[in-house]
Amino acid sequence: MFGFWWRDGRKPVLAEIASALPAALEALHPVEGATVLLLANCMLGYAGRTFGRDFALDPRRADVKAARPLLDSLIQVRRGLAAMARDAAGGRRRHIACHLRAAELVLLTAGLALGPEHARQVSRCWKAVWLARGSLRQAVPWLRNYERVSGVGAVPSLADGREPSDIDLLRIGASVPPFLRRRKS
């Protein structure tokens, strides 16, 4: 009754991401790391608005039934981005790779709703991109340039329906999910 969910393919995807993503994020150029931080925060906020607030605040407390469609959606996004990255060239490939890494980070983070197996890797991943936050001011124009060149918006709309401004993006990128923050005594 409780072990059936792993047979559907989510657990192997999460395990694959958990084994490779921390080192991949630690190896990123700081601007790319800051871009992943910013994109992952945007995606996590969107997931929280769409699938339940717990995904943005503390996915360990999220409902498993709500996690399944979110994870399935993110797995599809990951597949699409991986295919796009394989076919892209040069700078465009680097932008798409940042989107891919952000989607994987959100997928791994949301996967905590299914169990704590990858909690250490989730923390390590967020730490890696958090350490790149000093490059957020360079990441925003780099991301905006990609939007101009590709003709595609790189981030979801805000909760109020507005497209995020550069200042909004800097604010969004300057944090990690609340469950990862150190509590002050």
Buried (B, 14 or more C-beta within 10 A) or exposed (E): EEEEBBEEEBBEBBBEBBEEBBEBBBEBEBBBBBBBBBBBBBBBBBBBBEBBEBBBBBBBEBEEEBBBEBBBBBBEBBEBBBEBBEEBEEEBBBBBBBBBBBBBBBBBBBBBBBBEBBBEBBBBBBBBBBBBBEBBEBBBEBBEEBBEEEEEEBBBEBEEEEEBEEEBBBBBBBEBBEBBEEEEE
